[in-house]
Amino acid sequence: MARVYIFKGFERFWHWTQALLIITMLVTGFEVHGSYSLLSWHKAAELHTTSAWGLMGLWIFAIFWHFTTGEWRQYIPTTHKMIDVALFYAFGMFKGEHHPYLKTKNRKHNPLQRVAYLGVKLFINPLLWCSGLFYLFYNQLGSVGLGGVSLGLIALAHTLGAFLMLLFLIAHVYLGTAGHTPTAHFKAMVTGWDDDVNEEPQGANAR
């Protein structure tokens, strides 16, 4: 194992800015939904919408960055050590066992992370994007042939996406404590340096 600079500057900026915007949208979104009163409905709705535009802009830059740097390959699903990682999260981490998957610069995410992140990118994010835009521009949907879609169905889809994102966030933070120390993964995502990484030959690709 070695201490390796594994998370690049934009990657960390994208991760933490995205986290801040998502948490802001969850807090304001559930207030708009009527779950509690914190800022007032008008202020919560305004902050929710502003954060949504900010997050969509960030995702556009992130998609461009992933494809131009080749980092998109980090999310290609693999079954390599998937059972081992699942057993570790189910039992091993409670017995003090070491994580069976040692990341490298070209394979940062374990098999379960890849599946989870891919699910967020291919299902939860599009569900939130589409339902949020449909809700925001509901009065214009008829001009693009979608006038028959009910507002209640759009709100239900957006709320479902919000709960799925909340579940992902809780699991993501919890499993973030499963490093060789409870704060190791968080420190790596702040500094970029991870001290629980396998070195690999230069030029090796993600798989």
N, CA, C and O of each residue as an XYZ file, in Angstrom:
828
protein
N       0.846     -1.199      0.000
C       0.000      0.000      0.000
C       0.873      1.238      0.000
O       1.990      1.225      0.517
N       0.352      2.318     -0.588
C       1.126      3.549     -0.660
C       0.185      4.736     -0.586
O      -1.016      4.619     -0.831
N       0.757      5.886     -0.241
C      -0.034      7.117     -0.229
C       0.014      7.703     -1.632
O       1.076      8.094     -2.118
N      -1.143      7.760     -2.277
C      -1.208      8.131     -3.689
C      -2.195      9.276     -3.874
O      -3.255      9.309     -3.249
N      -1.824     10.228     -4.757
C      -2.746     11.319     -5.098
C      -3.764     10.754     -6.082
O      -3.452     10.551     -7.256
N      -4.971     10.503     -5.607
C      -5.923      9.726     -6.400
C      -7.138     10.532     -6.867
O      -7.709     10.241     -7.918
N      -7.534     11.546     -6.086
C      -8.701     12.346     -6.471
C      -8.243     13.732     -6.919
O      -7.701     14.503     -6.126
N      -8.465     14.040     -8.195
C      -7.989     15.295     -8.785
C      -8.798     16.496     -8.276
O      -9.864     16.348     -7.679
N      -8.248     17.691     -8.538
C      -8.850     18.908     -8.008
C     -10.287     19.103     -8.444
O     -11.148     19.384     -7.610
N     -10.570     18.961     -9.743
C     -11.945     19.171    -10.208
C     -12.871     18.107     -9.625
O     -14.023     18.382     -9.293
N     -12.345     16.882     -9.508
C     -13.140     15.780     -8.976
C     -13.615     16.098     -7.559
O     -14.768     15.850     -7.208
N     -12.708     16.649     -6.754
C     -13.072     16.993     -5.362
C     -14.015     18.194     -5.324
O     -14.965     18.215     -4.542
N     -13.751     19.201     -6.176
C     -14.651     20.361     -6.261
C     -16.050     19.913     -6.668
O     -17.045     20.338     -6.081
N     -16.115     19.051     -7.679
C     -17.401     18.536     -8.162
C     -18.114     17.759     -7.057
O     -19.311     17.951     -6.844
N     -17.403     16.895     -6.360
C     -18.002     16.065     -5.322
C     -18.596     16.897     -4.194
O     -19.755     16.703     -3.826
N     -17.810     17.829     -3.639
C     -18.280     18.577     -2.473
C     -19.313     19.636     -2.846
O     -20.250     19.890     -2.088
N     -19.138     20.262     -4.033
C     -20.147     21.239     -4.469
C     -21.466     20.538     -4.752
O     -22.533     21.040     -4.399
N     -21.388     19.374     -5.390
C     -22.590     18.582     -5.656
C     -23.266     18.180     -4.350
O     -24.490     18.251     -4.231
N     -22.464     17.756     -3.367
C     -23.031     17.361     -2.070
C     -23.760     18.531     -1.423
O     -24.869     18.373     -0.914
N     -23.126     19.723     -1.445
C     -23.750     20.901     -0.840
C     -25.070     21.243     -1.532
O     -26.070     21.530     -0.873
N     -25.062     21.208     -2.877
C     -26.274     21.553     -3.619
C     -27.377     20.515     -3.405
O     -28.548     20.871     -3.271
N     -27.005     19.230     -3.374
C     -28.012     18.182     -3.175
C     -28.629     18.286     -1.786
O     -29.846     18.169     -1.640
N     -27.804     18.506     -0.764
C     -28.342     18.648      0.595
C     -29.252     19.875      0.679
O     -30.313     19.827      1.302
N     -28.823     20.985      0.040
C     -29.659     22.193      0.020
C     -31.005     21.904     -0.638
O     -32.051     22.343     -0.161
N     -30.959     21.147     -1.757
C     -32.199     20.846     -2.469
C     -33.091     19.885     -1.687
O     -34.316     19.985     -1.747
N     -32.478     18.953     -0.950
C     -33.290     18.046     -0.140
C     -33.981     18.813      0.989
O     -35.169     18.616      1.246
N     -33.224     19.692      1.663
C     -33.789     20.454      2.781
C     -34.912     21.369      2.293
O     -35.993     21.400      2.881
N     -34.652     22.115      1.213
C     -35.662     23.048      0.700
C     -36.811     22.302      0.013
O     -37.968     22.715      0.078
N     -36.457     21.187     -0.649
C     -37.493     20.426     -1.359
C     -38.530     19.843     -0.429
O     -39.726     19.894     -0.716
N     -38.080     19.284      0.695
C     -39.047     18.714      1.639
C     -39.847     19.815      2.334
O     -40.970     19.572      2.779
N     -39.279     21.037      2.435
C     -40.071     22.146      2.973
C     -41.149     22.568      1.969
O     -42.293     22.827      2.342
N     -40.763     22.634      0.685
C     -41.761     22.950     -0.352
C     -42.855     21.884     -0.367
O     -44.026     22.179     -0.602
N     -42.451     20.642     -0.111
C     -43.405     19.528     -0.084
C     -44.354     19.620      1.103
O     -45.395     18.962      1.123
N     -43.993     20.446      2.106
C     -44.858     20.634      3.264
C     -44.484     19.792      4.469
O     -45.263     19.679      5.415
N     -43.277     19.191      4.441
C     -42.869     18.310      5.544
C     -42.563     19.084      6.811
O     -42.736     18.554      7.908
N     -42.108     20.338      6.687
C     -41.797     21.190      7.850
C     -41.706     22.633      7.366
O     -41.788     22.901      6.167
N     -41.539     23.550      8.299
C     -41.388     24.967      7.948
C     -40.074     25.469      8.536
O     -39.879     25.460      9.751
N     -39.176     25.908      7.653
C     -37.864     26.360      8.098
C     -37.548     27.754      7.575
O     -37.169     28.639      8.342
N     -37.706     27.949      6.257
C     -37.359     29.232      5.644
C     -38.576     30.035      5.209
O     -38.470     31.246      5.014
N     -39.686     29.416      5.060
C     -40.927     29.864      4.423
C     -40.977     29.227      3.035
O     -39.943     28.999      2.407
N     -42.192     28.943      2.569
C     -42.369     28.229      1.307
C     -41.723     28.981      0.159
O     -41.029     28.376     -0.659
N     -41.941     30.314      0.077
C     -41.431     31.108     -1.046
C     -39.904     31.070     -1.096
O     -39.325     30.839     -2.158
N     -39.246     31.297      0.051
C     -37.779     31.303      0.070
C     -37.215     29.914     -0.222
O     -36.208     29.774     -0.916
N     -37.877     28.893      0.317
C     -37.418     27.525      0.070
C     -37.534     27.185     -1.414
O     -36.622     26.588     -1.987
N     -38.652     27.563     -2.041
C     -38.849     27.268     -3.463
C     -37.818     28.015     -4.312
O     -37.283     27.467     -5.276
N     -37.547     29.264     -3.947
C     -36.573     30.063     -4.701
C     -35.170     29.462     -4.579
O     -34.463     29.340     -5.580
N     -34.763     29.086     -3.366
C     -33.438     28.498     -3.150
C     -33.338     27.131     -3.814
O     -32.286     26.763     -4.336
N     -34.438     26.382     -3.793
C     -34.478     25.058     -4.421
C     -34.251     25.188     -5.929
O     -33.470     24.437     -6.513
N     -34.934     26.137     -6.545
C     -34.813     26.325     -7.995
C     -33.415     26.809     -8.363
O     -32.829     26.323     -9.330
N     -32.874     27.761     -7.602
C     -31.526     28.275     -7.877
C     -30.487     27.161     -7.750
O     -29.585     27.044     -8.579
N     -30.625     26.343     -6.702
C     -29.691     25.234     -6.495
C     -29.806     24.214     -7.624
O     -28.807     23.629     -8.044
N     -31.031     24.006     -8.115
C     -31.237     23.038     -9.205
C     -30.508     23.485    -10.465
O     -29.840     22.681    -11.116
N     -30.634     24.759    -10.810
C     -29.921     25.269    -11.995
C     -28.408     25.159    -11.791
O     -27.671     24.804    -12.711
N     -27.959     25.469    -10.578
C     -26.532     25.358    -10.285
C     -26.041     23.922    -10.423
O     -24.957     23.672    -10.951
N     -26.855     22.977     -9.939
C     -26.466     21.567    -10.000
C     -26.463     21.063    -11.445
O     -25.582     20.295    -11.832
N     -27.437     21.490    -12.238
C     -27.452     21.059    -13.636
C     -26.251     21.619    -14.395
O     -25.665     20.935    -15.234
N     -25.889     22.864    -14.095
C     -24.702     23.448    -14.717
C     -23.443     22.690    -14.317
O     -22.571     22.437    -15.148
N     -23.355     22.328    -13.037
C     -22.199     21.572    -12.551
C     -22.126     20.209    -13.221
O     -21.043     19.753    -13.589
N     -23.287     19.548    -13.383
C     -23.300     18.222    -14.013
C     -22.851     18.309    -15.477
O     -22.186     17.399    -15.972
N     -23.208     19.390    -16.167
C     -22.763     19.547    -17.558
C     -21.232     19.616    -17.611
O     -20.609     18.960    -18.446
N     -20.624     20.417    -16.715
C     -19.164     20.493    -16.666
C     -18.573     19.134    -16.281
O     -17.551     18.720    -16.829
N     -19.226     18.435    -15.327
C     -18.713     17.147    -14.861
C     -18.767     16.102    -15.979
O     -17.830     15.322    -16.148
N     -19.862     16.087    -16.738
C     -19.966     15.138    -17.858
C     -18.865     15.417    -18.876
O     -18.212     14.492    -19.359
N     -18.659     16.697    -19.203
C     -17.597     17.085    -20.142
C     -16.233     16.636    -19.615
O     -15.422     16.095    -20.367
N     -15.981     16.862    -18.317
C     -14.702     16.489    -17.702
C     -14.485     14.983    -17.734
O     -13.393     14.517    -18.059
N     -15.516     14.226    -17.401
C     -15.375     12.769    -17.378
C     -15.045     12.217    -18.768
O     -14.212     11.319    -18.895
N     -15.690     12.745    -19.801
C     -15.454     12.201    -21.138
C     -14.131     12.680    -21.729
O     -13.486     11.934    -22.465
N     -13.714     13.904    -21.424
C     -12.453     14.408    -21.981
C     -11.231     13.857    -21.250
O     -10.142     13.834    -21.824
N     -11.379     13.415    -20.001
C     -10.255     12.875    -19.241
C     -10.246     11.346    -19.226
O      -9.278     10.734    -18.776
N     -11.325     10.731    -19.716
C     -11.406      9.266    -19.684
C     -11.847      8.723    -18.331
O     -11.898      7.508    -18.140
N     -12.167      9.614    -17.387
C     -12.573      9.171    -16.046
C     -13.910      8.437    -16.058
O     -14.257      7.774    -15.081
N     -14.667      8.545    -17.155
C     -15.949      7.842    -17.237
C     -15.736      6.329    -17.119
O     -16.644      5.601    -16.718
N     -14.521      5.856    -17.473
C     -14.252      4.417    -17.404
C     -14.295      3.900    -15.963
O     -14.452      2.701    -15.734
N     -14.154      4.820    -14.984
C     -14.198      4.401    -13.576
C     -15.562      3.831    -13.192
O     -15.691      3.154    -12.172
N     -16.574      4.105    -14.006
C     -17.946      3.713    -13.657
C     -18.435      2.501    -14.451
O     -19.599      2.118    -14.335
N     -17.562      1.896    -15.253
C     -17.961      0.711    -16.001
C     -18.184     -0.437    -15.013
O     -17.281     -0.763    -14.242
N     -19.364     -1.051    -15.020
C     -19.648     -2.117    -14.035
C     -18.706     -3.299    -14.198
O     -18.275     -3.613    -15.308
N     -18.392     -3.945    -13.095
C     -17.580     -5.153    -13.109
C     -18.048     -6.076    -11.993
O     -18.535     -5.616    -10.960
N     -17.900     -7.365    -12.204
C     -18.254     -8.334    -11.163
C     -17.018     -8.760    -10.377
O     -17.125     -9.548     -9.437
N     -15.843     -8.245    -10.752
C     -14.597     -8.623    -10.090
C     -14.647     -8.227     -8.608
O     -14.724     -7.040     -8.289
N     -14.604     -9.205     -7.711
C     -14.637     -9.026     -6.262
C     -15.959     -8.453     -5.730
O     -16.016     -7.974     -4.597
N     -17.016     -8.502     -6.547
C     -18.293     -7.948     -6.089
C     -18.834     -8.706     -4.872
O     -19.310     -8.093     -3.917
N     -18.758    -10.040     -4.911
C     -19.242    -10.843     -3.785
C     -18.409    -10.567     -2.542
O     -18.945    -10.452     -1.440
N     -17.095    -10.461     -2.722
C     -16.208    -10.191     -1.580
C     -16.552     -8.852     -0.929
O     -16.595     -8.740      0.296
N     -16.796     -7.843     -1.759
C     -17.119     -6.517     -1.232
C     -18.483     -6.538     -0.531
O     -18.652     -5.924      0.522
N     -19.446     -7.241     -1.117
C     -20.778     -7.333     -0.490
C     -20.694     -8.024      0.866
O     -21.326     -7.590      1.830
N     -19.910     -9.107      0.939
C     -19.747     -9.822      2.212
C     -19.023     -8.963      3.245
O     -19.297     -9.042      4.443
N     -18.086     -8.137      2.754
C     -17.371     -7.241      3.677
C     -18.338     -6.235      4.302
O     -18.320     -6.018      5.514
N     -19.193     -5.615      3.455
C     -20.137     -4.628      3.990
C     -21.190     -5.288      4.886
O     -21.688     -4.666      5.825
N     -21.530     -6.560      4.589
C     -22.560     -7.252      5.374
C     -22.018     -7.773      6.703
O     -22.705     -7.719      7.723
N     -20.772     -8.281      6.685
C     -20.235     -8.925      7.898
C     -18.825     -8.452      8.252
O     -18.547     -8.131      9.408
N     -17.936     -8.411      7.256
C     -16.517     -8.199      7.516
C     -16.187     -6.904      8.222
O     -15.337     -6.883      9.112
N     -16.850     -5.810      7.835
C     -16.527     -4.513      8.433
C     -16.868     -4.481      9.936
O     -16.303     -3.686     10.688
N     -17.785     -5.341     10.359
C     -18.152     -5.386     11.780
C     -17.196     -6.268     12.587
O     -17.208     -6.252     13.818
N     -16.357     -7.047     11.865
C     -15.367     -7.898     12.523
C     -13.972     -7.287     12.458
O     -13.002     -7.903     12.899
N     -13.867     -6.066     11.903
C     -12.572     -5.413     11.807
C     -11.718     -5.898     10.651
O     -10.513     -5.646     10.624
N     -12.332     -6.599      9.680
C     -11.567     -7.088      8.540
C     -11.179     -5.937      7.621
O     -11.837     -4.896      7.619
N     -10.125     -6.114      6.849
C      -9.705     -5.086      5.915
C     -10.552     -5.172      4.654
O     -10.973     -6.255      4.250
N     -10.797     -4.030      4.042
C     -11.600     -3.995      2.821
C     -10.951     -4.873      1.753
O      -9.759     -4.725      1.481
N     -11.715     -5.786      1.139
C     -11.129     -6.713      0.165
C     -10.729     -6.062     -1.158
O     -10.020     -6.667     -1.961
N     -11.184     -4.825     -1.382
C     -10.879     -4.159     -2.656
C      -9.936     -2.991     -2.388
O     -10.298     -2.038     -1.698
N      -8.740     -3.070     -2.930
C      -7.793     -1.967     -2.798
C      -7.839     -1.139     -4.072
O      -7.548     -1.632     -5.162
N      -8.207      0.120     -3.920
C      -8.339      0.981     -5.092
C      -6.975      1.319     -5.676
O      -5.950      1.231     -5.000
N      -6.986      1.707     -6.945
C      -5.798      2.233     -7.613
C      -6.213      3.531     -8.288
O      -7.393      3.879     -8.269
N      -5.282      4.247     -8.877
C      -5.625      5.507     -9.544
C      -6.594      5.272    -10.694
O      -7.432      6.124    -10.988
N      -6.480      4.109    -11.347
C      -7.342      3.818    -12.489
C      -8.544      2.959    -12.136
O      -9.380      2.677    -12.994
N      -8.639      2.540    -10.874
C      -9.804      1.767    -10.413
C     -10.175      2.263     -9.022
O      -9.969      1.572     -8.025
N     -10.729      3.482     -8.974
C     -10.992      4.152     -7.699
C     -12.195      3.566     -6.971
O     -12.266      3.597     -5.743
N     -13.140      3.033     -7.741
C     -14.408      2.611     -7.156
C     -14.531      1.091     -7.147
O     -14.229      0.429     -8.140
N     -14.981      0.541     -6.009
C     -15.170     -0.906     -5.938
C     -16.418     -1.300     -6.737
O     -17.188     -0.427     -7.138
N     -16.629     -2.604     -6.974
C     -17.734     -3.036     -7.846
C     -19.108     -2.539     -7.405
O     -19.928     -2.181     -8.250
N     -19.378     -2.508     -6.095
C     -20.691     -2.049     -5.632
C     -20.830     -0.544     -5.810
O     -21.912     -0.052     -6.132
N     -19.733      0.192     -5.600
C     -19.779      1.640     -5.836
C     -20.098      1.919     -7.303
O     -20.906      2.796     -7.607
N     -19.466      1.173     -8.212
C     -19.702      1.403     -9.638
C     -21.170      1.214     -9.993
O     -21.747      2.011    -10.734
N     -21.778      0.141     -9.451
C     -23.196     -0.127     -9.736
C     -24.066      0.975     -9.142
O     -25.005      1.447     -9.783
N     -23.743      1.390     -7.888
C     -24.541      2.420     -7.224
C     -24.423      3.759     -7.951
O     -25.427      4.427     -8.196
N     -23.189      4.148     -8.298
C     -22.995      5.433     -8.979
C     -23.639      5.421    -10.364
O     -24.216      6.416    -10.801
N     -23.532      4.284    -11.044
C     -24.150      4.184    -12.369
C     -25.663      4.302    -12.254
O     -26.308      4.935    -13.091
N     -26.237      3.682    -11.202
C     -27.679      3.783    -10.981
C     -28.112      5.218    -10.727
O     -29.158      5.652    -11.208
N     -27.302      5.953     -9.967
C     -27.608      7.365     -9.712
C     -27.558      8.155    -11.013
O     -28.439      8.970    -11.288
N     -26.517      7.909    -11.816
C     -26.336      8.699    -13.040
C     -27.356      8.352    -14.125
O     -27.757      9.218    -14.903
N     -27.777      7.079    -14.174
C     -28.663      6.648    -15.253
C     -30.134      6.631    -14.876
O     -30.997      6.624    -15.753
N     -30.440      6.624    -13.550
C     -31.843      6.554    -13.158
C     -32.275      7.722    -12.265
O     -33.200      8.457    -12.612
N     -31.609      7.897    -11.114
C     -32.071      8.916    -10.165
C     -31.886     10.318    -10.728
O     -32.816     11.124    -10.688
N     -30.705     10.623    -11.249
C     -30.476     11.970    -11.793
C     -31.442     12.312    -12.933
O     -32.073     13.368    -12.888
N     -31.578     11.449    -13.961
C     -32.549     11.772    -15.024
C     -33.975     11.919    -14.514
O     -34.725     12.766    -14.999
N     -34.359     11.081    -13.515
C     -35.703     11.199    -12.950
C     -35.903     12.570    -12.307
O     -36.953     13.192    -12.468
N     -34.879     13.040    -11.571
C     -34.982     14.349    -10.918
C     -34.917     15.476    -11.944
O     -35.664     16.450    -11.850
N     -34.022     15.342    -12.923
C     -33.912     16.376    -13.960
C     -35.246     16.544    -14.681
O     -35.806     17.639    -14.737
N     -35.747     15.430    -15.232
C     -36.946     15.499    -16.082
C     -38.166     15.959    -15.285
O     -38.889     16.855    -15.721
N     -38.400     15.348    -14.114
C     -39.587     15.722    -13.329
C     -39.465     17.162    -12.833
O     -40.466     17.876    -12.774
N     -38.253     17.601    -12.474
C     -38.071     18.977    -12.009
C     -38.328     19.989    -13.122
O     -38.987     21.006    -12.906
N     -37.800     19.701    -14.320
C     -38.027     20.617    -15.452
C     -39.490     20.601    -15.878
O     -40.051     21.641    -16.222
N     -40.111     19.414    -15.854
C     -41.535     19.321    -16.195
C     -42.368     20.155    -15.209
O     -43.313     20.839    -15.602
N     -42.000     20.084    -13.928
C     -42.734     20.832    -12.898
C     -42.537     22.330    -13.086
O     -43.476     23.117    -12.972
N     -41.270     22.714    -13.383
C     -40.940     24.137    -13.515
C     -41.609     24.761    -14.737
O     -42.036     25.914    -14.704
N     -41.693     23.980    -15.817
C     -42.263     24.511    -17.066
C     -43.575     23.801    -17.411
O     -43.861     23.531    -18.577
N     -44.358     23.507    -16.382
C     -45.579     22.723    -16.579
C     -46.542     23.384    -17.565
O     -47.175     22.703    -18.371
N     -46.650     24.714    -17.496
C     -47.615     25.410    -18.366
C     -47.184     25.412    -19.829
O     -47.995     25.710    -20.707
N     -45.920     25.083    -20.109
C     -45.439     25.050    -21.488
C     -45.376     23.625    -22.055
O     -45.019     23.448    -23.219
N     -45.713     22.618    -21.259
C     -45.589     21.230    -21.728
C     -46.480     20.951    -22.934
O     -46.128     20.142    -23.792
N     -47.634     21.618    -23.004
C     -48.548     21.394    -24.119
C     -47.923     21.736    -25.459
O     -48.251     21.114    -26.470
N     -47.019     22.724    -25.485
C     -46.407     23.159    -26.739
C     -45.426     22.134    -27.298
O     -45.042     22.212    -28.465
N     -45.015     21.161    -26.456
C     -44.103     20.107    -26.937
C     -44.799     18.745    -26.932
O     -44.149     17.700    -26.951
N     -46.145     18.780    -26.905
C     -46.916     17.549    -27.011
C     -47.039     16.743    -25.728
O     -47.383     15.562    -25.779
N     -46.765     17.355    -24.574
C     -46.834     16.636    -23.302
C     -47.907     17.221    -22.381
O     -47.818     17.113    -21.158
N     -48.923     17.841    -22.990
C     -49.959     18.516    -22.213
C     -50.808     17.576    -21.386
O     -51.468     18.018    -20.446
N     -50.811     16.265    -21.712
C     -51.660     15.323    -20.988
C     -51.055     14.802    -19.694
O     -51.708     14.078    -18.943
N     -49.807     15.172    -19.436
C     -49.146     14.674    -18.223
C     -49.688     15.437    -17.019
O     -49.691     16.668    -17.014
N     -50.146     14.715    -16.000
C     -50.746     15.389    -14.848
C     -49.670     15.939    -13.919
O     -48.588     15.367    -13.794
N     -49.986     17.058    -13.269
C     -49.050     17.685    -12.333
C     -48.795     16.775    -11.136
O     -47.689     16.740    -10.595
N     -49.839     16.032    -10.724
C     -49.680     15.125     -9.589
C     -48.679     14.020     -9.888
O     -47.887     13.648     -9.021
N     -48.708     13.482    -11.131
C     -47.778     12.430    -11.510
C     -46.344     12.965    -11.526
O     -45.414     12.281    -11.099
N     -46.175     14.199    -12.023
C     -44.843     14.816    -12.055
C     -44.324     15.022    -10.634
O     -43.165     14.728    -10.340
N     -45.190     15.527     -9.755
C     -44.783     15.746     -8.363
C     -44.427     14.428     -7.682
O     -43.479     14.366     -6.900
N     -45.191     13.371     -7.981
C     -44.918     12.058     -7.392
C     -43.560     11.528     -7.858
O     -42.788     10.995     -7.061
N     -43.278     11.679     -9.155
C     -41.996     11.211     -9.698
C     -40.838     11.993     -9.068
O     -39.802     11.416     -8.739
N     -41.017     13.299     -8.903
C     -39.949     14.131     -8.329
C     -39.709     13.770     -6.852
O     -38.570     13.726     -6.388
N     -40.802     13.515     -6.133
C     -40.673     13.124     -4.721
C     -40.001     11.765     -4.593
O     -39.170     11.560     -3.709
N     -40.365     10.821     -5.488
C     -39.719      9.504     -5.492
C     -38.215      9.658     -5.731
O     -37.405      9.025     -5.054
N     -37.849     10.508     -6.703
C     -36.428     10.751     -6.969
C     -35.725     11.347     -5.762
O     -34.582     10.992     -5.475
N     -36.395     12.251     -5.047
C     -35.807     12.890     -3.868
C     -35.551     11.863     -2.766
O     -34.499     11.890     -2.128
N     -36.512     10.953     -2.539
C     -36.318      9.928     -1.505
C     -35.201      8.960     -1.898
O     -34.418      8.537     -1.048
N     -35.125      8.610     -3.185
C     -34.044      7.725     -3.636
C     -32.687      8.405     -3.459
O     -31.718      7.761     -3.058
N     -32.616      9.704     -3.757
C     -31.365     10.438     -3.574
C     -31.005     10.524     -2.094
O     -29.832     10.427     -1.734
N     -32.017     10.706     -1.226
C     -31.763     10.760      0.215
C     -31.219      9.417      0.721
O     -30.289      9.381      1.527
N     -31.813      8.309      0.238
C     -31.322      6.988      0.631
C     -29.885      6.777      0.172
O     -29.058      6.241      0.910
N     -29.597      7.206     -1.062
C     -28.230      7.083     -1.572
C     -27.267      7.907     -0.714
O     -26.178      7.440     -0.382
N     -27.664      9.123     -0.356
C     -26.795     10.004      0.434
C     -26.495      9.386      1.801
O     -25.349      9.406      2.252
N     -27.515      8.838      2.461
C     -27.318      8.219      3.777
C     -26.370      7.016      3.663
O     -25.447      6.870      4.464
N     -26.606      6.154      2.657
C     -25.751      4.977      2.471
C     -24.327      5.395      2.108
O     -23.356      4.797      2.572
N     -24.217      6.425      1.277
C     -22.902      6.917      0.832
C     -22.076      7.416      2.022
O     -20.892      7.098      2.134
N     -22.692      8.188      2.898
C     -21.980      8.723      4.071
C     -21.631      7.585      5.028
O     -20.521      7.528      5.557
N     -22.597      6.670      5.248
C     -22.347      5.549      6.168
C     -21.197      4.674      5.681
O     -20.291      4.356      6.451
N     -21.228      4.283      4.409
C     -20.173      3.414      3.879
C     -18.856      4.164      3.732
O     -17.794      3.551      3.620
N     -18.930      5.505      3.733
C     -17.699      6.298      3.709
C     -16.871      6.113      4.965
O     -15.684      6.441      4.984
N     -17.491      5.585      6.020
C     -16.765      5.341      7.273
C     -16.114      3.964      7.300
O     -15.505      3.585      8.300
N     -16.240      3.204      6.192
C     -15.760      1.815      6.179
C     -14.322      1.690      5.684
O     -13.910      0.609      5.263
N     -13.557      2.772      5.726
C     -12.154      2.690      5.343
C     -11.316      2.080      6.453
O     -11.862      1.584      7.438
N      -9.986      2.110      6.306
C      -9.139      1.528      7.354
C      -9.205      2.349      8.644
O      -8.864      1.849      9.716
N      -9.647      3.620      8.540
C     -10.086      4.404      9.693
C     -11.417      5.030      9.306
O     -11.692      5.181      8.115
N     -12.259      5.402     10.281
C     -13.589      5.949      9.931
C     -13.547      7.223      9.093
O     -14.505      7.533      8.386
N     -12.435      7.965      9.170
C     -12.370      9.233      8.426
C     -11.461      9.165      7.206
O     -11.283     10.173      6.522
N     -10.880      7.999      6.914
C      -9.893      7.894      5.836
C     -10.462      8.311      4.482
O      -9.832      9.073      3.748
N     -11.648      7.813      4.153
C     -12.237      8.135      2.845
C     -12.586      9.627      2.741
O     -12.441     10.229      1.677
N     -13.045     10.216      3.852
C     -13.420     11.635      3.826
C     -12.174     12.513      3.651
O     -12.194     13.491      2.904
N     -11.078     12.146      4.357
C      -9.842     12.904      4.216
C      -9.319     12.822      2.788
O      -8.846     13.817      2.239
N      -9.403     11.633      2.185
C      -8.928     11.463      0.809
C      -9.724     12.342     -0.155
O      -9.179     12.868     -1.125
N     -11.021     12.493      0.124
C     -11.862     13.292     -0.766
C     -11.653     14.792     -0.541
O     -12.050     15.608     -1.373
N     -11.029     15.154      0.586
C     -10.712     16.563      0.848
C      -9.335     16.918      0.287
O      -9.171     17.947     -0.368
N      -8.350     16.059      0.548
C      -6.966     16.371      0.153
C      -6.589     15.807     -1.211
O      -5.681     16.321     -1.865
N      -7.277     14.753     -1.645
C      -6.918     14.073     -2.884
C      -5.977     12.903     -2.649
O      -5.841     12.039     -3.516
N      -5.319     12.858     -1.484
C      -4.348     11.809     -1.181
C      -5.003     10.689     -0.389
O      -5.684     10.936      0.606
N      -4.791      9.454     -0.836
C      -5.327      8.292     -0.147
C      -4.167      7.398      0.248
O      -3.296      7.104     -0.571
N      -4.152      6.964      1.507
C      -3.036      6.140      1.976
C      -3.399      4.672      2.070
O      -2.738      3.913      2.779
N      -4.457      4.258      1.354
C      -4.862      2.850      1.348
C      -5.070      2.410     -0.102
O      -6.129      1.903     -0.473
N      -4.022      2.622     -0.914
C      -4.145      2.447     -2.354
C      -3.051      1.516     -2.843
O      -1.913      1.573     -2.377
N      -3.411      0.648     -3.798
C      -2.411     -0.181     -4.465
C      -1.764      0.620     -5.578
O      -2.461      1.282     -6.346
N      -0.451      0.572     -5.680
C       0.213      1.198     -6.811
C       0.065      0.261     -8.003
O      -0.062     -0.951     -7.831
N       0.081      0.813     -9.198
C      -0.063      0.000    -10.391
C       0.846      0.539    -11.477
O       1.249      1.701    -11.411
N       1.182     -0.266    -12.473
C       2.062      0.201    -13.537
C       1.456      1.384    -14.267
O       0.245      1.424    -14.485
N       2.287      2.354    -14.651
C       1.788      3.527    -15.361
C       1.156      3.097    -16.674
O       1.705      2.255    -17.384
N      -0.010      3.679    -17.002
C      -0.682      3.344    -18.250
C      -1.715      2.256    -18.108
O      -2.411      1.935    -19.071
N      -1.834      1.663    -16.893
C      -2.858      0.635    -16.699
C      -4.232      1.259    -16.791
O      -4.412      2.404    -16.379
N      -5.214      0.533    -17.323
C      -6.556      1.071    -17.528
C      -7.519      0.544    -16.493
O      -7.269     -0.482    -15.861
N      -8.642      1.262    -16.318
C      -9.694      0.810    -15.410
C     -10.341     -0.440    -15.966
O     -10.474     -0.590    -17.181
N     -10.745     -1.337    -15.082
C     -11.495     -2.500    -15.544
C     -12.434     -2.958    -14.435
O     -13.167     -3.931    -14.609
